[in-house]
Structure formats: structure tokens, C-alpha cells
Amino acid sequence: MKKFFRILLYVIIGVVFIGTIGFLYQKSQPKEKIYEIEKPFITDIENKTVATGTIIPRKEVEIKPRVSGIVTEIYVEPGKVLKEGDLIAKVTVVPDMVSLNNAEARLEQAKISKKDAQRKYDRQKSLFDKGVIPVADLEQAEIALKNAESELDAAENNVNLIKEGVSAKKGSLTNTLIRSTIDGMVLDIPVEQGNSVIESNTFNDGTTIAVVANMNEMIFEGKIDESEVGKIREGMPLKLTVGALEDVTFDAVLEYIAPKGEEEEGAVKFKIKAAVELKKDYFIRSGYSATADIVLERKDSVMAIKESLIKFEDEGDSVYVEVETEPQKFEKRYIDVGISDGINIEVLSGLEKDTRLKSKQLIKKQKKEKQQEESEEKA
């Protein structure tokens, strides 16, 4: 009986051992791969490049004061539409004490000179009425009086301009009232009531009171890589996609390509500008980010294949695909290709419309088996 169980145990061990060897052998044998089949198709292909940038007004003006002082009134807010000459703000002049002192001294001198000229004229007039002096002497005294009056008037205006920024005779032309120089919308008011401002002059840009722009004429301003700049030209159409406006595109026309590039992060890029065609139902704000698609070349209704199907020789520029000669039997075939959009590529010669091509994808069943094997190996 013991001998029987011993023999049975040996048999069971042998069966398990042989089964394990067989399983491992079968597992190690490569499985036949079955690839999906694809065919050429007819489609439209666009070879295009992309430029990123922003949409800004073509005409944007910074309004600056012509006198230094304190902002006492602000009459507009960002978003308000203005006409040329509309009032924006009022500035109260803070006079320079040295200039004011000199102007007041000049005014006092002008008053003395005018008083002296008046006295001389009155004396000459009295003598002329008595027939003592000729008319020429009277005319000379009259001219001296008019010159003194003119100097007094100029001195008074000078004092008023330094004190208040307003001429006594031309109050309507005061520099203290800041007005818009163009028709447009107020984009920004960078100052607040009570802020000090500096006038615009030869040595200083001055303080910006407001930024006004014509929002009816917008341009796209972006940059394009040097590898693509040689393929574009002025007058080419663009398609703009605005990040803030989903599912909306705007047409634009390229109108400027910078003659000089700028290096950014190791790459040379060139600035471009394009006129944007606005749509009535959409308001584009200044500074919207946008992406411009520039079509470099387009072909309609051409035979194409997926670009992932083509392969390249290790040496040279030859391009080939694998063509099915028998079920799941493939051979190499060289083809000529044209333009590509990054997904599909034009086939110029070497293939027919019904040619069966080897895909890089396995059939779905094998995909699942391969994924299961990979997960088992990881585990």
C-alpha cells in the first residue's frame, strides 16, 4: 500500500513538472501580431504655421498735461467713449516760486514804466495843444505810452499763467483743462484725484492722465519663428482664435513683417502685424490674447494617408510604407509625398486608392492582450 502511494506521488509530481515546462514554453513563444489595415483617402490639406500674440488698437494715445500741478477733477471713467476735444480732467497749477517772483517783479517794473510813459504823454499833449512842440514829438510820446501798456499787459498775463495756468485774455484756451486729442474709448485712467502730475516737455515724457484708443480699428501683434518667416508675405490671410471668445474666429490680413528679429529663449523671432476684421456681435477688448493660423499652402481633394504610416530610410531622404501583398504579409514600397498638415500627408505617386497599408496599430483583441501582459509584468 505504501508502495502504491509512493508511485502515485511520483506520477503527480511528474505530471505537474511536465505541465509547468509546457506552459512556460508556450508562454515564451512569440505570438503572431495582427495589424490593422488602412487605405489612402481623398481630403483637403493645409500646411500652416501658428503665431501667438495679442489684439490691440491700431491708434492708442496717452493724454498728458501741458502744465505741472495737482489733479483736482476727473470727469471720465474707463470705458467712456469720447470725441476729440472732450474734457477728461482738470489740473490746478502749483507755481514755481522763483518764476513767480521774477514775473511779479517784471509786472511792477511794467507798471512804473507805464505810469512814467503816461505822465510824459500828458505833458507833451499839453505843450502840443499850446503850439509849443511839433506833432512829431507828440507821436513819439504816444508810441512810448503804447509800448508801456503792451509790456504791462504781457507782464500781467505772465503772472496769471504761472499762478493759474490761464491767460487773462484767453481763459478758454487754458492748459489746466485736459482734453482728448482723438475720438475713441478711455482705456485707462492711471491717476487719481489729488495726484501730482508733470507736464510733457523736451526733457520729460510727462505724467499720463488717460489712455484713449480707437476700438473700431484693431490689429493683431504677434511673433513668428525664423524658420517660418521666409514662407509668409504681406497680404496673406490669417485666422485668429481669441482665448476669451470660445468657438469664434476672426479674419485678418497680414500687413507687416519686421525686418529685424529678436532673440527669445534661444530662438530668433520676428514681429508681425495684421489688420483684424471685426464682427458686430463681438466686442474685442484691448490686450486679448490670440492665436493666428497662417496658411502657407493648401491643396484640395488630394490623395493622402496618415503621416504616422510613413517610414524613413536610415540614410537618405527616401520615404516608404508597408503594403499588404497577402493577408498580414507586407512589403516595403517607396512613395513620393507632398504637403502635410502634421496628421495627413499628400501622396504624389507610388500608391493607388485601394492599396492596403500596414498600420502601427494592432487589432483591438491583441491590444487588450498586450495591455494585460504589460500589467502582469508590472505586477
C-alpha positions as YAML, in Angstrom:
chain: A
units: angstrom
residues:
- id: 1
  name: MET
  ca: [0.00, 0.00, 0.00]
- id: 2
  name: LYS
  ca: [2.83, 2.37, 0.86]
- id: 3
  name: LYS
  ca: [4.49, 1.49, -2.39]
- id: 4
  name: PHE
  ca: [1.29, 2.39, -4.30]
- id: 5
  name: PHE
  ca: [1.03, 5.86, -2.73]
- id: 6
  name: ARG
  ca: [4.72, 6.45, -3.34]
- id: 7
  name: ILE
  ca: [4.28, 5.66, -7.04]
- id: 8
  name: LEU
  ca: [1.15, 7.86, -7.22]
- id: 9
  name: LEU
  ca: [3.03, 10.79, -5.67]
- id: 10
  name: TYR
  ca: [5.85, 10.40, -8.20]
- id: 11
  name: VAL
  ca: [3.30, 10.36, -11.04]
- id: 12
  name: ILE
  ca: [1.59, 13.53, -9.77]
- id: 13
  name: ILE
  ca: [4.95, 15.35, -9.40]
- id: 14
  name: GLY
  ca: [5.94, 14.29, -12.91]
- id: 15
  name: VAL
  ca: [2.65, 15.49, -14.40]
- id: 16
  name: VAL
  ca: [2.96, 18.89, -12.65]
- id: 17
  name: PHE
  ca: [6.58, 19.24, -13.75]
- id: 18
  name: ILE
  ca: [5.82, 18.39, -17.40]
- id: 19
  name: GLY
  ca: [2.77, 20.70, -17.37]
- id: 20
  name: THR
  ca: [4.83, 23.59, -15.97]
- id: 21
  name: ILE
  ca: [7.53, 23.10, -18.59]
- id: 22
  name: GLY
  ca: [4.91, 23.04, -21.33]
- id: 23
  name: PHE
  ca: [3.19, 26.18, -20.01]
- id: 24
  name: LEU
  ca: [6.45, 28.11, -19.76]
- id: 25
  name: TYR
  ca: [7.45, 27.01, -23.26]
- id: 26
  name: GLN
  ca: [4.12, 28.08, -24.71]
- id: 27
  name: LYS
  ca: [4.34, 31.37, -22.83]
- id: 28
  name: SER
  ca: [7.80, 32.09, -24.25]
- id: 29
  name: GLN
  ca: [6.73, 31.57, -27.85]
- id: 30
  name: PRO
  ca: [6.12, 34.89, -29.69]
- id: 31
  name: LYS
  ca: [2.50, 35.45, -30.61]
- id: 32
  name: GLU
  ca: [1.64, 36.33, -34.15]
- id: 33
  name: LYS
  ca: [0.78, 40.02, -34.37]
- id: 34
  name: ILE
  ca: [-2.20, 41.03, -36.46]
- id: 35
  name: TYR
  ca: [-2.11, 44.64, -37.65]
- id: 36
  name: GLU
  ca: [-4.99, 46.87, -38.66]
- id: 37
  name: ILE
  ca: [-5.21, 47.83, -42.32]
- id: 38
  name: GLU
  ca: [-5.64, 51.36, -43.66]
- id: 39
  name: LYS
  ca: [-6.13, 52.80, -47.13]
- id: 40
  name: PRO
  ca: [-5.39, 56.12, -48.87]
- id: 41
  name: PHE
  ca: [-8.22, 58.65, -48.91]
- id: 42
  name: ILE
  ca: [-9.18, 61.94, -50.56]
- id: 43
  name: THR
  ca: [-9.05, 65.08, -48.42]
- id: 44
  name: ASP
  ca: [-8.04, 68.75, -48.27]
- id: 45
  name: ILE
  ca: [-4.65, 69.51, -46.76]
- id: 46
  name: GLU
  ca: [-3.40, 72.82, -45.36]
- id: 47
  name: ASN
  ca: [0.20, 73.44, -44.43]
- id: 48
  name: LYS
  ca: [0.05, 76.22, -41.87]
- id: 49
  name: THR
  ca: [2.06, 77.86, -39.13]
- id: 50
  name: VAL
  ca: [0.92, 79.37, -35.86]
- id: 51
  name: ALA
  ca: [1.79, 82.73, -34.28]
- id: 52
  name: THR
  ca: [0.76, 83.82, -30.79]
- id: 53
  name: GLY
  ca: [0.22, 87.41, -29.74]
- id: 54
  name: THR
  ca: [-2.35, 89.98, -28.63]
- id: 55
  name: ILE
  ca: [-5.02, 92.15, -30.20]
- id: 56
  name: ILE
  ca: [-4.52, 95.87, -29.60]
- id: 57
  name: PRO
  ca: [-5.95, 99.12, -31.03]
- id: 58
  name: ARG
  ca: [-4.14, 100.50, -34.05]
- id: 59
  name: LYS
  ca: [-4.33, 104.02, -32.63]
- id: 60
  name: GLU
  ca: [-3.74, 104.36, -28.90]
- id: 61
  name: VAL
  ca: [-2.83, 107.75, -27.40]
- id: 62
  name: GLU
  ca: [-1.56, 108.70, -23.96]
- id: 63
  name: ILE
  ca: [-3.04, 112.04, -22.90]
- id: 64
  name: LYS
  ca: [-0.53, 114.13, -20.92]
- id: 65
  name: PRO
  ca: [-0.84, 117.58, -19.27]
- id: 66
  name: ARG
  ca: [0.84, 120.72, -20.60]
- id: 67
  name: VAL
  ca: [1.27, 122.15, -17.11]
- id: 68
  name: SER
  ca: [2.57, 120.67, -13.85]
- id: 69
  name: GLY
  ca: [0.23, 120.66, -10.89]
- id: 70
  name: ILE
  ca: [-2.38, 118.72, -8.91]
- id: 71
  name: VAL
  ca: [-5.29, 116.79, -10.43]
- id: 72
  name: THR
  ca: [-8.39, 118.38, -8.90]
- id: 73
  name: GLU
  ca: [-11.12, 116.87, -11.09]
- id: 74
  name: ILE
  ca: [-11.51, 113.72, -13.22]
- id: 75
  name: TYR
  ca: [-14.56, 113.78, -15.48]
- id: 76
  name: VAL
  ca: [-14.43, 110.34, -17.17]
- id: 77
  name: GLU
  ca: [-14.02, 106.65, -16.34]
- id: 78
  name: PRO
  ca: [-12.51, 103.76, -18.32]
- id: 79
  name: GLY
  ca: [-14.95, 102.58, -20.97]
- id: 80
  name: LYS
  ca: [-16.40, 106.01, -21.76]
- id: 81
  name: VAL
  ca: [-16.46, 106.95, -25.45]
- id: 82
  name: LEU
  ca: [-15.09, 110.43, -26.19]
- id: 83
  name: LYS
  ca: [-14.96, 112.82, -29.10]
- id: 84
  name: GLU
  ca: [-11.91, 114.89, -29.90]
- id: 85
  name: GLY
  ca: [-11.84, 117.88, -27.53]
- id: 86
  name: ASP
  ca: [-14.00, 116.27, -24.80]
- id: 87
  name: LEU
  ca: [-12.96, 117.16, -21.24]
- id: 88
  name: ILE
  ca: [-11.05, 114.50, -19.31]
- id: 89
  name: ALA
  ca: [-9.61, 116.18, -16.20]
- id: 90
  name: LYS
  ca: [-8.65, 119.47, -14.59]
- id: 91
  name: VAL
  ca: [-5.24, 120.35, -13.16]
- id: 92
  name: THR
  ca: [-4.56, 123.10, -10.62]
- id: 93
  name: VAL
  ca: [-1.18, 124.70, -11.19]
- id: 94
  name: VAL
  ca: [1.40, 124.69, -8.42]
- id: 95
  name: PRO
  ca: [3.55, 127.73, -9.33]
- id: 96
  name: ASP
  ca: [7.33, 127.74, -9.22]
- id: 97
  name: MET
  ca: [8.22, 130.36, -6.61]
- id: 98
  name: VAL
  ca: [11.33, 131.60, -8.41]
- id: 99
  name: SER
  ca: [9.47, 132.06, -11.69]
- id: 100
  name: LEU
  ca: [6.55, 133.69, -9.88]
- id: 101
  name: ASN
  ca: [8.86, 136.12, -8.07]
- id: 102
  name: ASN
  ca: [10.53, 137.12, -11.35]
- id: 103
  name: ALA
  ca: [7.17, 137.56, -13.05]
- id: 104
  name: GLU
  ca: [5.82, 139.76, -10.27]
- id: 105
  name: ALA
  ca: [8.98, 141.89, -10.35]
- id: 106
  name: ARG
  ca: [8.53, 142.33, -14.09]
- id: 107
  name: LEU
  ca: [4.90, 143.34, -13.51]
- id: 108
  name: GLU
  ca: [5.93, 146.03, -11.02]
- id: 109
  name: GLN
  ca: [8.51, 147.39, -13.45]
- id: 110
  name: ALA
  ca: [5.90, 147.42, -16.22]
- id: 111
  name: LYS
  ca: [3.51, 149.40, -14.01]
- id: 112
  name: ILE
  ca: [6.21, 152.00, -13.23]
- id: 113
  name: SER
  ca: [7.16, 152.27, -16.90]
- id: 114
  name: LYS
  ca: [3.55, 152.70, -17.94]
- id: 115
  name: LYS
  ca: [2.97, 155.40, -15.31]
- id: 116
  name: ASP
  ca: [6.08, 157.29, -16.45]
- id: 117
  name: ALA
  ca: [5.07, 156.99, -20.11]
- id: 118
  name: GLN
  ca: [1.58, 158.28, -19.31]
- id: 119
  name: ARG
  ca: [3.00, 161.33, -17.48]
- id: 120
  name: LYS
  ca: [5.32, 162.15, -20.40]
- id: 121
  name: TYR
  ca: [2.50, 161.78, -22.89]
- id: 122
  name: ASP
  ca: [0.22, 164.12, -20.89]
- id: 123
  name: ARG
  ca: [2.97, 166.76, -20.72]
- id: 124
  name: GLN
  ca: [3.68, 166.52, -24.46]
- id: 125
  name: LYS
  ca: [-0.03, 166.71, -25.23]
- id: 126
  name: SER
  ca: [-0.40, 169.90, -23.17]
- id: 127
  name: LEU
  ca: [2.57, 171.51, -24.94]
- id: 128
  name: PHE
  ca: [1.25, 170.42, -28.34]
- id: 129
  name: ASP
  ca: [-2.15, 171.96, -27.61]
- id: 130
  name: LYS
  ca: [-0.38, 175.28, -26.84]
- id: 131
  name: GLY
  ca: [1.57, 175.03, -30.11]
- id: 132
  name: VAL
  ca: [4.95, 174.82, -28.38]
- id: 133
  name: ILE
  ca: [6.10, 171.44, -29.87]
- id: 134
  name: PRO
  ca: [5.57, 169.83, -33.27]
- id: 135
  name: VAL
  ca: [3.26, 166.82, -33.87]
- id: 136
  name: ALA
  ca: [6.27, 164.51, -34.24]
- id: 137
  name: ASP
  ca: [7.19, 164.93, -30.58]
- id: 138
  name: LEU
  ca: [3.62, 164.10, -29.55]
- id: 139
  name: GLU
  ca: [3.59, 160.95, -31.73]
- id: 140
  name: GLN
  ca: [6.85, 159.78, -30.18]
- id: 141
  name: ALA
  ca: [5.38, 160.11, -26.68]
- id: 142
  name: GLU
  ca: [2.23, 158.29, -27.82]
- id: 143
  name: ILE
  ca: [4.27, 155.35, -29.16]
- id: 144
  name: ALA
  ca: [6.22, 155.13, -25.89]
- id: 145
  name: LEU
  ca: [2.92, 155.00, -23.97]
- id: 146
  name: LYS
  ca: [1.51, 152.19, -26.15]
- id: 147
  name: ASN
  ca: [4.70, 150.16, -25.72]
- id: 148
  name: ALA
  ca: [4.48, 150.58, -21.95]
- id: 149
  name: GLU
  ca: [0.81, 149.46, -21.96]
- id: 150
  name: SER
  ca: [1.70, 146.41, -24.07]
- id: 151
  name: GLU
  ca: [4.52, 145.43, -21.71]
- id: 152
  name: LEU
  ca: [2.18, 145.81, -18.71]
- id: 153
  name: ASP
  ca: [-0.42, 143.58, -20.37]
- id: 154
  name: ALA
  ca: [2.21, 140.92, -21.13]
- id: 155
  name: ALA
  ca: [3.53, 141.02, -17.56]
- id: 156
  name: GLU
  ca: [0.03, 140.57, -16.11]
- id: 157
  name: ASN
  ca: [-0.64, 137.58, -18.39]
- id: 158
  name: ASN
  ca: [2.69, 136.04, -17.43]
- id: 159
  name: VAL
  ca: [1.81, 136.23, -13.72]
- id: 160
  name: ASN
  ca: [-1.61, 134.67, -14.36]
- id: 161
  name: LEU
  ca: [-0.09, 131.81, -16.38]
- id: 162
  name: ILE
  ca: [2.42, 130.98, -13.66]
- id: 163
  name: LYS
  ca: [-0.19, 131.19, -10.87]
- id: 164
  name: GLU
  ca: [-3.19, 129.54, -12.53]
- id: 165
  name: GLY
  ca: [-2.09, 128.34, -15.96]
- id: 166
  name: VAL
  ca: [-4.69, 130.65, -17.51]
- id: 167
  name: SER
  ca: [-4.11, 133.74, -19.60]
- id: 168
  name: ALA
  ca: [-6.22, 136.75, -18.63]
- id: 169
  name: LYS
  ca: [-7.28, 137.30, -22.24]
- id: 170
  name: LYS
  ca: [-7.54, 133.62, -23.34]
- id: 171
  name: GLY
  ca: [-9.21, 131.87, -20.46]
- id: 172
  name: SER
  ca: [-10.97, 129.42, -22.83]
- id: 173
  name: LEU
  ca: [-7.59, 128.16, -24.06]
- id: 174
  name: THR
  ca: [-6.37, 127.22, -20.59]
- id: 175
  name: ASN
  ca: [-3.80, 124.44, -20.26]
- id: 176
  name: THR
  ca: [-5.32, 123.34, -16.95]
- id: 177
  name: LEU
  ca: [-8.23, 121.58, -18.67]
- id: 178
  name: ILE
  ca: [-7.07, 118.22, -20.12]
- id: 179
  name: ARG
  ca: [-8.98, 117.24, -23.28]
- id: 180
  name: SER
  ca: [-8.98, 114.22, -25.57]
- id: 181
  name: THR
  ca: [-6.90, 114.60, -28.72]
- id: 182
  name: ILE
  ca: [-8.73, 111.84, -30.68]
- id: 183
  name: ASP
  ca: [-12.10, 110.14, -31.00]
- id: 184
  name: GLY
  ca: [-12.09, 106.90, -29.02]
- id: 185
  name: MET
  ca: [-12.69, 104.98, -25.81]
- id: 186
  name: VAL
  ca: [-10.98, 105.63, -22.50]
- id: 187
  name: LEU
  ca: [-8.95, 102.50, -21.73]
- id: 188
  name: ASP
  ca: [-7.28, 103.61, -18.52]
- id: 189
  name: ILE
  ca: [-7.05, 106.48, -16.04]
- id: 190
  name: PRO
  ca: [-3.70, 105.85, -14.28]
- id: 191
  name: VAL
  ca: [-4.02, 108.88, -11.94]
- id: 192
  name: GLU
  ca: [-6.42, 109.75, -9.15]
- id: 193
  name: GLN
  ca: [-7.80, 112.99, -7.85]
- id: 194
  name: GLY
  ca: [-5.13, 114.69, -5.77]
- id: 195
  name: ASN
  ca: [-2.16, 113.17, -7.61]
- id: 196
  name: SER
  ca: [0.69, 115.42, -8.71]
- id: 197
  name: VAL
  ca: [1.39, 115.45, -12.45]
- id: 198
  name: ILE
  ca: [4.31, 116.69, -14.55]
- id: 199
  name: GLU
  ca: [3.91, 118.47, -17.87]
- id: 200
  name: SER
  ca: [5.18, 116.95, -21.11]
- id: 201
  name: ASN
  ca: [8.25, 118.76, -22.41]
- id: 202
  name: THR
  ca: [11.53, 118.26, -24.24]
- id: 203
  name: PHE
  ca: [13.22, 116.61, -21.28]
- id: 204
  name: ASN
  ca: [10.32, 114.67, -19.77]
- id: 205
  name: ASP
  ca: [7.55, 112.47, -21.20]
- id: 206
  name: GLY
  ca: [5.19, 113.79, -18.56]
- id: 207
  name: THR
  ca: [2.54, 112.04, -16.47]
- id: 208
  name: THR
  ca: [-0.16, 110.12, -18.35]
- id: 209
  name: ILE
  ca: [-3.62, 111.37, -17.39]
- id: 210
  name: ALA
  ca: [-5.58, 108.97, -19.60]
- id: 211
  name: VAL
  ca: [-5.15, 106.37, -22.35]
- id: 212
  name: VAL
  ca: [-7.59, 106.77, -25.24]
- id: 213
  name: ALA
  ca: [-7.86, 104.40, -28.22]
- id: 214
  name: ASN
  ca: [-9.99, 103.89, -31.32]
- id: 215
  name: MET
  ca: [-11.59, 100.49, -30.67]
- id: 216
  name: ASN
  ca: [-13.11, 100.32, -34.15]
- id: 217
  name: GLU
  ca: [-9.74, 99.58, -35.73]
- id: 218
  name: MET
  ca: [-7.81, 96.71, -34.14]
- id: 219
  name: ILE
  ca: [-4.63, 94.86, -35.12]
- id: 220
  name: PHE
  ca: [-3.09, 91.53, -34.17]
- id: 221
  name: GLU
  ca: [0.51, 91.84, -33.00]
- id: 222
  name: GLY
  ca: [2.50, 88.65, -32.57]
- id: 223
  name: LYS
  ca: [5.78, 86.90, -33.27]
- id: 224
  name: ILE
  ca: [6.77, 84.11, -35.65]
- id: 225
  name: ASP
  ca: [9.81, 81.84, -35.64]
- id: 226
  name: GLU
  ca: [12.65, 82.48, -38.09]
- id: 227
  name: SER
  ca: [12.13, 79.03, -39.67]
- id: 228
  name: GLU
  ca: [8.68, 80.15, -40.88]
- id: 229
  name: VAL
  ca: [9.17, 83.85, -41.59]
- id: 230
  name: GLY
  ca: [10.57, 83.19, -45.06]
- id: 231
  name: LYS
  ca: [7.34, 81.42, -46.06]
- id: 232
  name: ILE
  ca: [4.97, 84.30, -45.31]
- id: 233
  name: ARG
  ca: [4.35, 87.58, -47.13]
- id: 234
  name: GLU
  ca: [2.30, 90.71, -46.65]
- id: 235
  name: GLY
  ca: [-1.31, 90.35, -47.75]
- id: 236
  name: MET
  ca: [-1.70, 86.72, -46.62]
- id: 237
  name: PRO
  ca: [-4.97, 85.85, -44.84]
- id: 238
  name: LEU
  ca: [-4.96, 84.83, -41.17]
- id: 239
  name: LYS
  ca: [-7.49, 83.11, -38.93]
- id: 240
  name: LEU
  ca: [-7.49, 84.44, -35.38]
- id: 241
  name: THR
  ca: [-8.68, 82.46, -32.39]
- id: 242
  name: VAL
  ca: [-9.26, 84.64, -29.34]
- id: 243
  name: GLY
  ca: [-8.79, 82.93, -25.99]
- id: 244
  name: ALA
  ca: [-11.56, 84.89, -24.28]
- id: 245
  name: LEU
  ca: [-14.14, 84.17, -27.01]
- id: 246
  name: GLU
  ca: [-14.83, 80.47, -27.45]
- id: 247
  name: ASP
  ca: [-15.80, 78.99, -30.84]
- id: 248
  name: VAL
  ca: [-15.29, 82.33, -32.61]
- id: 249
  name: THR
  ca: [-12.68, 83.10, -35.26]
- id: 250
  name: PHE
  ca: [-11.80, 86.42, -36.85]
- id: 251
  name: ASP
  ca: [-10.34, 87.06, -40.28]
- id: 252
  name: ALA
  ca: [-7.22, 89.19, -40.55]
- id: 253
  name: VAL
  ca: [-4.79, 90.29, -43.24]
- id: 254
  name: LEU
  ca: [-1.03, 90.29, -42.68]
- id: 255
  name: GLU
  ca: [0.30, 93.82, -43.26]
- id: 256
  name: TYR
  ca: [3.71, 93.97, -41.57]
- id: 257
  name: ILE
  ca: [6.73, 91.68, -41.10]
- id: 258
  name: ALA
  ca: [9.61, 93.07, -39.05]
- id: 259
  name: PRO
  ca: [12.90, 93.32, -40.98]
- id: 260
  name: LYS
  ca: [14.84, 92.55, -37.80]
- id: 261
  name: GLY
  ca: [14.41, 89.59, -35.46]
- id: 262
  name: GLU
  ca: [14.69, 89.44, -31.68]
- id: 263
  name: GLU
  ca: [16.19, 86.55, -29.74]
- id: 264
  name: GLU
  ca: [13.87, 84.93, -27.21]
- id: 265
  name: GLU
  ca: [14.82, 81.84, -25.20]
- id: 266
  name: GLY
  ca: [17.50, 80.88, -27.71]
- id: 267
  name: ALA
  ca: [15.28, 81.32, -30.80]
- id: 268
  name: VAL
  ca: [15.06, 84.28, -33.16]
- id: 269
  name: LYS
  ca: [11.55, 85.59, -33.71]
- id: 270
  name: PHE
  ca: [10.12, 88.31, -35.95]
- id: 271
  name: LYS
  ca: [7.26, 90.64, -35.08]
- id: 272
  name: ILE
  ca: [4.22, 90.61, -37.36]
- id: 273
  name: LYS
  ca: [1.08, 92.74, -37.53]
- id: 274
  name: ALA
  ca: [-2.28, 92.03, -39.13]
- id: 275
  name: ALA
  ca: [-5.44, 94.09, -39.60]
- id: 276
  name: VAL
  ca: [-8.39, 92.43, -37.84]
- id: 277
  name: GLU
  ca: [-11.86, 92.31, -39.40]
- id: 278
  name: LEU
  ca: [-14.23, 92.95, -36.51]
- id: 279
  name: LYS
  ca: [-17.69, 91.42, -36.07]
- id: 280
  name: LYS
  ca: [-20.70, 93.42, -34.95]
- id: 281
  name: ASP
  ca: [-21.85, 90.96, -32.31]
- id: 282
  name: TYR
  ca: [-18.49, 90.71, -30.54]
- id: 283
  name: PHE
  ca: [-16.55, 93.37, -28.65]
- id: 284
  name: ILE
  ca: [-12.79, 92.81, -28.63]
- id: 285
  name: ARG
  ca: [-11.04, 94.34, -25.64]
- id: 286
  name: SER
  ca: [-7.53, 95.69, -25.87]
- id: 287
  name: GLY
  ca: [-4.97, 93.10, -24.83]
- id: 288
  name: TYR
  ca: [-6.93, 89.93, -25.65]
- id: 289
  name: SER
  ca: [-4.51, 87.05, -26.28]
- id: 290
  name: ALA
  ca: [-4.95, 85.40, -29.66]
- id: 291
  name: THR
  ca: [-3.52, 82.67, -31.86]
- id: 292
  name: ALA
  ca: [-3.11, 83.26, -35.60]
- id: 293
  name: ASP
  ca: [-3.22, 80.40, -38.12]
- id: 294
  name: ILE
  ca: [-1.31, 81.36, -41.28]
- id: 295
  name: VAL
  ca: [-1.98, 79.08, -44.26]
- id: 296
  name: LEU
  ca: [1.33, 78.63, -46.10]
- id: 297
  name: GLU
  ca: [0.00, 76.19, -48.72]
- id: 298
  name: ARG
  ca: [-3.32, 74.48, -49.42]
- id: 299
  name: LYS
  ca: [-4.40, 71.66, -51.74]
- id: 300
  name: ASP
  ca: [-7.98, 70.47, -52.19]
- id: 301
  name: SER
  ca: [-9.17, 66.94, -52.95]
- id: 302
  name: VAL
  ca: [-5.80, 65.20, -52.99]
- id: 303
  name: MET
  ca: [-4.96, 61.57, -52.20]
- id: 304
  name: ALA
  ca: [-3.44, 61.29, -48.74]
- id: 305
  name: ILE
  ca: [-2.53, 58.86, -45.99]
- id: 306
  name: LYS
  ca: [-1.95, 59.28, -42.29]
- id: 307
  name: GLU
  ca: [1.54, 60.63, -41.69]
- id: 308
  name: SER
  ca: [2.09, 58.00, -38.99]
- id: 309
  name: LEU
  ca: [2.14, 55.30, -41.72]
- id: 310
  name: ILE
  ca: [5.26, 56.56, -43.48]
- id: 311
  name: LYS
  ca: [8.80, 55.50, -42.57]
- id: 312
  name: PHE
  ca: [12.19, 56.87, -43.50]
- id: 313
  name: GLU
  ca: [15.37, 55.15, -44.57]
- id: 314
  name: ASP
  ca: [18.21, 55.28, -42.08]
- id: 315
  name: GLU
  ca: [20.31, 57.04, -44.71]
- id: 316
  name: GLY
  ca: [18.89, 59.43, -47.27]
- id: 317
  name: ASP
  ca: [15.51, 61.08, -47.71]
- id: 318
  name: SER
  ca: [13.63, 58.09, -49.12]
- id: 319
  name: VAL
  ca: [10.12, 57.56, -47.78]
- id: 320
  name: TYR
  ca: [8.29, 54.24, -47.80]
- id: 321
  name: VAL
  ca: [5.22, 52.46, -46.48]
- id: 322
  name: GLU
  ca: [4.45, 48.79, -45.92]
- id: 323
  name: VAL
  ca: [1.93, 47.41, -48.41]
- id: 324
  name: GLU
  ca: [-0.07, 44.22, -47.82]
- id: 325
  name: THR
  ca: [0.62, 41.62, -50.53]
- id: 326
  name: GLU
  ca: [-1.13, 38.72, -48.77]
- id: 327
  name: PRO
  ca: [-3.20, 38.68, -45.57]
- id: 328
  name: GLN
  ca: [-0.87, 40.11, -42.89]
- id: 329
  name: LYS
  ca: [2.12, 39.86, -45.27]
- id: 330
  name: PHE
  ca: [3.74, 43.17, -46.07]
- id: 331
  name: GLU
  ca: [6.45, 44.54, -48.32]
- id: 332
  name: LYS
  ca: [8.27, 47.84, -48.46]
- id: 333
  name: ARG
  ca: [7.18, 50.32, -51.15]
- id: 334
  name: TYR
  ca: [8.77, 53.72, -51.79]
- id: 335
  name: ILE
  ca: [6.45, 56.67, -52.41]
- id: 336
  name: ASP
  ca: [6.65, 60.40, -53.23]
- id: 337
  name: VAL
  ca: [4.90, 62.73, -50.80]
- id: 338
  name: GLY
  ca: [3.79, 66.38, -50.89]
- id: 339
  name: ILE
  ca: [2.48, 68.78, -48.27]
- id: 340
  name: SER
  ca: [1.50, 67.76, -44.76]
- id: 341
  name: ASP
  ca: [-0.66, 69.24, -42.02]
- id: 342
  name: GLY
  ca: [1.01, 67.19, -39.31]
- id: 343
  name: ILE
  ca: [-1.69, 64.49, -39.36]
- id: 344
  name: ASN
  ca: [-2.26, 63.70, -43.03]
- id: 345
  name: ILE
  ca: [0.29, 63.83, -45.84]
- id: 346
  name: GLU
  ca: [-0.25, 64.09, -49.60]
- id: 347
  name: VAL
  ca: [0.78, 61.12, -51.77]
- id: 348
  name: LEU
  ca: [2.13, 62.18, -55.15]
- id: 349
  name: SER
  ca: [2.98, 58.73, -56.54]
- id: 350
  name: GLY
  ca: [3.54, 55.10, -55.54]
- id: 351
  name: LEU
  ca: [0.07, 54.21, -54.23]
- id: 352
  name: GLU
  ca: [-3.40, 53.52, -55.54]
- id: 353
  name: LYS
  ca: [-6.66, 54.44, -53.85]
- id: 354
  name: ASP
  ca: [-7.40, 50.80, -52.89]
- id: 355
  name: THR
  ca: [-3.86, 49.94, -51.69]
- id: 356
  name: ARG
  ca: [-3.91, 48.21, -48.31]
- id: 357
  name: LEU
  ca: [-1.35, 49.63, -45.89]
- id: 358
  name: LYS
  ca: [0.08, 48.28, -42.64]
- id: 359
  name: SER
  ca: [-0.95, 50.32, -39.64]
- id: 360
  name: LYS
  ca: [1.12, 50.69, -36.50]
- id: 361
  name: GLN
  ca: [-1.97, 49.69, -34.55]
- id: 362
  name: LEU
  ca: [-2.77, 46.10, -33.61]
- id: 363
  name: ILE
  ca: [-6.33, 44.81, -33.83]
- id: 364
  name: LYS
  ca: [-8.40, 45.52, -30.70]
- id: 365
  name: LYS
  ca: [-8.23, 41.94, -29.36]
- id: 366
  name: GLN
  ca: [-4.44, 41.90, -29.43]
- id: 367
  name: LYS
  ca: [-4.32, 45.38, -27.96]
- id: 368
  name: LYS
  ca: [-6.18, 44.12, -24.91]
- id: 369
  name: GLU
  ca: [-3.94, 41.04, -24.61]
- id: 370
  name: LYS
  ca: [-0.81, 43.17, -24.88]
- id: 371
  name: GLN
  ca: [-2.09, 45.62, -22.26]
- id: 372
  name: GLN
  ca: [-2.95, 42.68, -19.96]
- id: 373
  name: GLU
  ca: [0.55, 41.22, -20.38]
- id: 374
  name: GLU
  ca: [2.18, 44.57, -19.63]
- id: 375
  name: SER
  ca: [0.10, 44.99, -16.47]
- id: 376
  name: GLU
  ca: [1.01, 41.44, -15.35]
- id: 377
  name: GLU
  ca: [4.74, 42.15, -15.91]
- id: 378
  name: LYS
  ca: [4.48, 45.33, -13.83]
- id: 379
  name: ALA
  ca: [2.69, 43.47, -11.06]
...
